[in-house]
Each structure stands twice: as C-alpha cells, then as structure tokens.
Amino acid sequence: MKQLITILLLTLMLVANEYKTGEKIEPINLKDQFDKEHNITNLPRTIIIAFEKESSYIFNKYMKDKNENFLNKNDMVFLADISQMPSFITTTFAIPKMKNLQPHPVLLINEENTAFRYPYKEDKLTIIKVKNNAVLSIDFASNLKELKECLK
C-alpha cells in the first residue's frame, strides 16, 4: 500500500511540474544526434517534441521534403525523448539511424527530469508555441495532417 501511495504522489508531482500556458521555459541545453551541444537561451517560436518512435515518424514525414536548415529558418526546434531507451539501443541503433535519416538537428533528451517538464500524450507529438520564452500554447498531433495544422 505504501508503494502505491508513493507512486501516486510521484506521479502527481511530475504532472504538476509540466510546463503550462504562460509559464517561462528554461533554456534548452541538449546535444543533437551528431553530439553537437545546443545551448538555446532565446527559445524559438515552436518546440516540437517526440516521446516515442511512432510520433517521431510523423515528424520525419513532415520533414521529408524540407532541407536541413528548415527548422532554423522557421524558428523551430525538434526534441526527441530518449531517456527511457536503454543506452545500448540508443548508441547502437537509434542515434546512427537518426544520423542517416535526419540531417536536421534532433535535440536528444537523455534525462527523465528534463522530459517530465514537457507535456505528453501517448502516441502524439507535443507542439509548444513560445513567445518571450514563455508558453503561448500547447497542442498535440497524432498524424501528419494535425501536425501541419498545428504548425500553420
């Protein structure tokens, strides 16, 4: 019973720490799939986050015909949560695949503490619109059509 209560309290604490509309977002300090450090203090207009492999495929479809500078030109950044992935799988399969398939920067979230700050819905991309480093809006996309609509 104590374990259940502990788990519930931890879950509530984690949900309570998610970014909400109007809240300032901390600067992003992450490495990309090419091991390049990205220290972003002036946040872009749009932050897109994939928490699962399936949702990252949606973003890859969106980026298929775009050049590697598209995100930067459109004031966007793409984050991928790999914090739950075993390190062997990450280094052996996931990152090499990202290097081959995604010429655009994919900022990798390696720590659960960082991942828990971003709102999450199962099998969906999280799209956060930002203004003056604060959350303007939070949307979710489960397919390419919804993603395009969110990014208009």
HELIX and SHEET records of a PDB file:
HELIX    1   1 LYS A    2  ALA A   16  1                                  15    
HELIX    2   2 LYS A   53  MET A   63  1                                  11    
HELIX    3   3 PHE A   70  LYS A   73  1                                   4    
HELIX    4   4 SER A   87  ILE A   89  1                                   3    
HELIX    5   5 THR A   90  ALA A   94  3                                   5    
HELIX    6   6 ILE A   95  LEU A  101  1                                   7    
HELIX    7   7 GLU A  112  ALA A  115  1                                   4    
HELIX    8   8 LEU A  144  CYS A  150  1                                   7    
SHEET    1   A 7 GLU A  37  ILE A  40  0                                        
SHEET    2   A 7 ILE A  28  ASP A  32 -1                                        
SHEET    3   A 7 LEU A 107  ILE A 109 -1                                        
SHEET    4   A 7 MET A  76  ASP A  81  1                                        
SHEET    5   A 7 THR A  46  ALA A  50  1                                        
SHEET    6   A 7 LEU A 125  LYS A 131 -1                                        
SHEET    7   A 7 ALA A 134  ALA A 141 -1                                        
END                                                                             
